[in-house]
Every structure is written in C-alpha cells, then in structure tokens.
Amino acid sequence: MAVVLPLISSLHSDFMEKRHWKQIQEIVQKTFDNYSPQFCFKDILDLKLFKYEEQVNEIIDVAQKEAKIEKKLKAIENGW
C-alpha cells in the first residue's frame, strides 16, 4: 500500500489526461474506463500498479510537465 496510495493520489490529479491513461492501459495490458462512475478504488487495486511503479511514475511526471508547458503556452497566447 505504501507504493499504491501515492500512485493513486498522483493519478487523481487534473493533469492526467486520456492519453496518459491510455499509456497506463498499455503498460498494465488491461482496458478500463477511468471516467466511468463505476470505476473505483478496487479497480485501481486490481490493476496491480505496484508492479509498474516506475513506468507509471514516469507517465505521471511527463503529464505534470506537459501541464506546466500547456499553462505557459496559454499565458503566452493570451499575452500575445
């Protein structure tokens, strides 16, 4: 749980977009609809993300960096 809970917390962030979730689906080799109202904590546990901690953290890190870049680009567009 020491690995899974921080991953879940990070995955819950707004910067995670569909493309990032698709990458996670490819890593765990399972399809799921994380936007479904039925998608729950048990579903996340069933994905066994702890086995893919490094890869999932890399996706999360990339998603955070992309979100920062997108935010800066929007600021530049608005100022231009």
MARBA-3410 file (N, C-alpha, C, O; in Angstrom, 1 decimal):
80
0.8,-1.2,0.0,0.0,0.0,0.0,0.9,1.3,0.0,0.4,2.3,-0.5 ~ 2.1,1.1,0.5,3.0,2.3,0.5,3.3,2.8,-0.9,3.7,3.9,-1.1 ~ 3.2,1.9,-1.8,3.5,2.2,-3.2,2.2,2.7,-3.9,2.2,3.6,-4.7 ~ 1.2,1.9,-3.7,-0.1,2.1,-4.4,-0.8,3.5,-4.0,-1.2,4.2,-4.9 ~ -0.8,3.8,-2.8,-1.5,5.0,-2.4,-0.9,6.3,-3.0,-1.7,7.1,-3.4
0.4,6.5,-3.0,0.9,7.7,-3.6,0.7,7.7,-5.1,0.4,8.7,-5.7 ~ 0.7,6.5,-5.8,0.4,6.4,-7.2,-1.1,6.9,-7.4,-1.4,7.6,-8.3 ~ -2.0,6.4,-6.6,-3.4,6.7,-6.8,-3.6,8.2,-6.6,-4.4,8.8,-7.3 ~ -2.9,8.7,-5.6,-3.1,10.2,-5.3,-2.6,11.0,-6.6,-3.3,11.9,-7.0 ~ -1.5,10.6,-7.1,-1.0,11.3,-8.3,-1.9,11.1,-9.5,-2.1,12.0,-10.3
-2.4,9.9,-9.7,-3.3,9.6,-10.8,-4.6,10.4,-10.8,-5.2,10.6,-11.8 ~ -5.0,10.8,-9.6,-6.2,11.5,-9.4,-6.1,13.0,-9.8,-7.1,13.7,-9.8 ~ -4.9,13.5,-10.1,-4.7,14.9,-10.4,-5.3,15.3,-11.7,-5.5,14.4,-12.6 ~ -5.6,16.6,-11.8,-6.2,17.1,-13.1,-5.3,17.0,-14.3,-5.8,17.0,-15.4 ~ -4.0,16.9,-14.1,-3.1,16.9,-15.3,-3.1,15.6,-16.0,-2.6,15.5,-17.1
-3.7,14.6,-15.4,-3.8,13.3,-16.1,-4.9,13.3,-17.1,-6.1,13.5,-16.8 ~ -4.5,13.2,-18.4,-5.5,13.2,-19.5,-5.7,11.9,-20.1,-5.0,10.9,-19.7 ~ -6.6,11.8,-21.0,-6.9,10.5,-21.6,-5.7,9.8,-22.2,-5.5,8.6,-22.1 ~ -4.8,10.6,-22.8,-3.6,10.0,-23.5,-2.7,9.3,-22.4,-2.1,8.3,-22.7 ~ -2.7,9.9,-21.2,-1.8,9.3,-20.2,-2.5,8.0,-19.6,-1.8,7.1,-19.3
-3.8,8.0,-19.5,-4.5,6.8,-19.1,-4.3,5.7,-20.1,-4.2,4.5,-19.7 ~ -4.3,6.1,-21.4,-4.2,5.1,-22.4,-2.8,4.4,-22.3,-2.6,3.2,-22.5 ~ -1.8,5.2,-22.0,-0.4,4.7,-21.8,-0.4,3.7,-20.6,0.3,2.7,-20.7 ~ -1.1,4.0,-19.5,-1.2,3.1,-18.4,-1.9,1.8,-18.8,-1.5,0.8,-18.4 ~ -3.0,1.9,-19.6,-3.6,0.7,-20.1,-2.7,-0.1,-20.8,-2.7,-1.4,-20.7
-1.9,0.5,-21.6,-0.9,-0.3,-22.4,0.1,-1.0,-21.5,0.5,-2.1,-21.8 ~ 0.6,-0.3,-20.5,1.5,-0.9,-19.6,1.0,-2.1,-18.8,1.6,-3.1,-18.7 ~ -0.2,-1.9,-18.3,-0.8,-3.0,-17.4,-1.5,-4.0,-18.3,-2.0,-5.1,-17.8 ~ -1.7,-3.7,-19.6,-2.3,-4.6,-20.6,-3.7,-5.0,-20.2,-4.2,-6.1,-20.3 ~ -4.4,-3.9,-19.8,-5.9,-4.1,-19.4,-6.6,-2.8,-19.9,-6.0,-1.7,-19.9
-7.8,-3.0,-20.3,-8.6,-1.8,-20.7,-9.6,-1.5,-19.6,-10.1,-2.4,-19.0 ~ -9.8,-0.2,-19.4,-10.7,0.2,-18.4,-11.2,1.6,-18.7,-10.5,2.3,-19.4 ~ -12.3,2.0,-18.1,-12.8,3.4,-18.3,-12.7,4.1,-17.0,-13.6,4.0,-16.1 ~ -11.6,4.8,-16.8,-11.4,5.5,-15.5,-12.3,6.7,-15.4,-12.4,7.3,-14.3 ~ -13.1,7.1,-16.4,-14.0,8.2,-16.3,-15.4,7.7,-15.9,-16.4,8.5,-15.7
-15.6,6.4,-15.9,-16.9,5.8,-15.5,-17.2,6.0,-14.1,-16.3,6.0,-13.2 ~ -18.5,6.3,-13.8,-18.9,6.4,-12.4,-18.6,5.1,-11.5,-18.5,5.2,-10.3 ~ -18.6,4.0,-12.2,-18.4,2.7,-11.5,-16.9,2.4,-11.3,-16.6,1.5,-10.5 ~ -16.0,3.2,-11.9,-14.6,3.0,-11.7,-14.2,3.4,-10.2,-14.5,4.5,-9.8 ~ -13.7,2.5,-9.5,-13.5,2.7,-8.0,-12.1,2.3,-7.6,-11.3,1.8,-8.4
-11.9,2.4,-6.3,-10.6,2.1,-5.7,-10.2,0.6,-5.9,-9.0,0.3,-6.2 ~ -11.2,-0.3,-5.8,-10.9,-1.7,-6.1,-10.4,-1.9,-7.5,-9.5,-2.7,-7.7 ~ -10.9,-1.2,-8.5,-10.5,-1.3,-9.8,-9.0,-0.9,-10.0,-8.2,-1.5,-10.7 ~ -8.6,0.2,-9.3,-7.2,0.6,-9.3,-6.4,-0.5,-8.7,-5.3,-0.8,-9.2 ~ -6.8,-1.0,-7.6,-6.0,-2.1,-6.9,-5.9,-3.3,-7.8,-4.8,-3.9,-7.9
-6.9,-3.6,-8.5,-6.9,-4.8,-9.4,-5.9,-4.6,-10.6,-5.5,-5.6,-11.2 ~ -5.6,-3.4,-10.9,-4.6,-3.1,-11.9,-3.2,-3.5,-11.5,-2.3,-3.6,-12.3 ~ -3.0,-3.6,-10.2,-1.7,-4.0,-9.6,-0.6,-3.0,-10.1,0.5,-3.4,-10.6 ~ -0.9,-1.8,-9.9,0.1,-0.7,-10.3,1.4,-0.8,-9.6,2.4,-0.3,-10.2 ~ 1.5,-1.4,-8.5,2.8,-1.6,-7.8,3.8,-2.3,-8.6,5.0,-2.1,-8.4
3.3,-3.2,-9.5,4.2,-3.9,-10.4,4.9,-3.0,-11.5,5.9,-3.3,-12.0 ~ 4.2,-1.9,-11.7,4.6,-1.0,-12.8,4.9,0.4,-12.2,4.8,1.4,-12.9 ~ 5.3,0.5,-11.0,5.5,1.7,-10.3,6.4,2.7,-11.1,6.0,3.9,-11.2 ~ 7.6,2.3,-11.5,8.5,3.1,-12.2,7.9,3.7,-13.5,8.0,4.9,-13.8 ~ 7.2,2.8,-14.3,6.6,3.3,-15.5,5.5,4.2,-15.3,5.3,5.2,-16.0
4.7,3.9,-14.3,3.5,4.8,-14.0,4.0,6.1,-13.5,3.4,7.2,-13.9 ~ 5.0,6.1,-12.6,5.5,7.4,-12.1,6.1,8.2,-13.3,6.0,9.5,-13.2 ~ 6.7,7.6,-14.2,7.2,8.3,-15.4,6.1,9.0,-16.2,6.2,10.1,-16.6 ~ 5.0,8.3,-16.4,3.9,8.8,-17.1,3.3,10.0,-16.3,3.0,11.1,-16.9 ~ 3.2,9.9,-15.0,2.7,11.0,-14.1,3.6,12.2,-14.2,3.2,13.3,-14.3
4.9,11.9,-14.2,5.9,13.0,-14.3,5.8,13.8,-15.6,5.8,15.0,-15.7 ~ 5.7,13.0,-16.7,5.5,13.6,-18.0,4.2,14.4,-18.1,4.2,15.5,-18.6 ~ 3.1,13.9,-17.5,1.8,14.6,-17.5,1.9,15.9,-16.8,1.4,16.9,-17.2 ~ 2.6,15.9,-15.6,2.8,17.1,-14.9,3.6,18.2,-15.7,3.3,19.3,-15.7 ~ 4.7,17.7,-16.3,5.5,18.6,-17.1,4.7,19.2,-18.3,4.8,20.3,-18.7
3.9,18.3,-19.0,3.1,18.7,-20.1,2.1,19.8,-19.7,1.8,20.8,-20.4 ~ 1.5,19.6,-18.5,0.5,20.5,-18.0,1.2,21.9,-17.7,0.6,22.9,-18.0 ~ 2.4,21.9,-17.2,3.1,23.2,-17.0,3.4,23.9,-18.3,3.2,25.1,-18.4 ~ 3.8,23.1,-19.3,4.1,23.7,-20.6,2.8,24.3,-21.2,2.8,25.4,-21.7 ~ 1.7,23.5,-21.1,0.5,24.0,-21.7,0.0,25.2,-21.0,-0.5,26.1,-21.7
0.2,25.3,-19.7,-0.2,26.5,-19.0,0.6,27.7,-19.4,0.0,28.8,-19.6 ~ 1.9,27.5,-19.6,2.7,28.6,-20.0,2.4,29.0,-21.5,2.4,30.2,-21.8 ~ 2.1,28.1,-22.3,1.7,28.4,-23.7,0.4,29.2,-23.7,0.3,30.1,-24.5 ~ -0.5,28.8,-22.9,-1.8,29.6,-22.8,-1.5,31.0,-22.4,-2.1,32.0,-22.9 ~ -0.6,31.2,-21.4,-0.3,32.5,-20.9,0.3,33.3,-22.0,0.0,34.5,-22.1
1.2,32.7,-22.8,1.8,33.4,-23.9,0.8,33.8,-25.0,0.8,34.9,-25.5 ~ -0.1,32.9,-25.3,-1.1,33.1,-26.3,-2.0,34.3,-25.8,-2.4,35.2,-26.6 ~ -2.4,34.3,-24.5,-3.3,35.4,-24.0,-2.6,36.7,-24.0,-3.2,37.7,-24.2 ~ -1.3,36.7,-23.8,-0.5,37.9,-23.8,-0.1,38.4,-25.1,0.2,39.6,-25.3 ~ -0.2,37.6,-26.1,0.2,37.9,-27.5,-0.8,38.6,-28.1,-0.7,39.0,-29.3
END
